Amino acid sequence: MTLITLPHYQISSKSSPSLDCWKDLDTRSTLQLIGQAALSTFKVRVGRTGFMDRIVECVPNISEGRDEEKIHRIVKAASDIGGCAVLGVEPDSDYNRTVITIAGSPERVAQAAFALVRAAVEEIDMREHSGEHPRLGAVDVCPFIPLQGVSMEECALLAHGLAEKVASECLVPTFLYGHAAQHEEKKLLSTIRKGEYEGLEARLSGGETMHSESTRSPDFGPTTWSEQTAKAGGLTFGAREILVAYNVNFDEKDAIVAKKAGSLIRSTGRLVKQNDGRRMRLPGMLPMVQGMGVMLESHGISQVSMNLRDVTVCPMHVAFEACKSVAADHGINTPGSELVGLVPLSAILEAGKWYAEEGQMDEDSLVQAAIQGLGLDQLGPFEPHQRIIEYALQGALEQ
């Protein structure tokens, strides 16, 4: 199935469902209701101006995953912008992080992203933040991804413009990474985020830091520590290919095996100590994969949390089976996995082909085979029409 071509549309705001119905739910259940609330905010109408042949995706990750009302206010800022749609809102209480997916025309998506970032800077105080996931600031990362009719260079320009605007109007330090990076050393998000929020003050105050001179300072905004910087932290903007955030569940509470698995499967591998005391790096099992083991206290399990940077090089089922193999070597079960954000249909179909029974190669059967084989519904229902990019865009159009 090819990516659908969307007509131009207008979005009119509607009142969102009350948050009162969320108070008795854990955050992972809540994410589905927030997503539905965000989608119900939009009324899509087909206009007379032809077809939308330029589609960009933006996936802001905000450092708030526990306060539903705060998340709702931040998302609403983006939902008020026409010409794009919020397709997914996924908070995680353990990570204390929410992944938001916006798609539409490039200019409108950039406007929505700015509105969301500005609201997040106002709402989130990093001095009070804690969570399992690494983070640098209130909007830890905000990448632009070309989906249709848009080049990577254009997405890099969107990231550049947004980072400069946020720094100027919100008075916070902003960094560029990926294809938007202005320095080779800043291309990797993990490099920019090294030391996390807790190390940012030293970076901006001339203190001791693990950063080089080219990665220490932001690309835009203040280069000194201040009350506003302490509150918001550093914000990172970039342009990248479609990345799949994918977590494999380990049936253990302490993440001992999950952390070991993360170091074994990620592309950068791990450092080992030699007999003479020197350290050497052993490469990991999987290409184009970032990974680490974390505890998921709310569910009494652990996860290997991964970024699959290119699912054509390392598909989801390869990552799942690699984690499963390492876990089995240590007597640990891997009952399922979890997708964070939306996923391309092609990635689901590729996994489906691995797990499907012979003769079940139609699209619906492959989607169901992927869900079952990867255990994507272990922690909660996996709704294909909400979680697969092409289906979600089609659904937004038809409302």
Helices and strands as residue ranges (DSSP letters): E 6-11, G 19-22, H 27-40, E 44-52, E 55-58, E 61-62, H 68-79, E 84-92, E 97-104, H 106-123, G 126-128, E 139-148, H 152-170, E 174-178, G 184-186, H 189-192, G 197-199, H 200-205, H 213-216, H 227-232, E 235-239, E 244-250, H 256-265, E 270-273, E 279-282, E 289-296, G 297-299, E 301-308, H 316-329, E 336-340, H 345-355, H 363-374, H 384-387, H 389-398
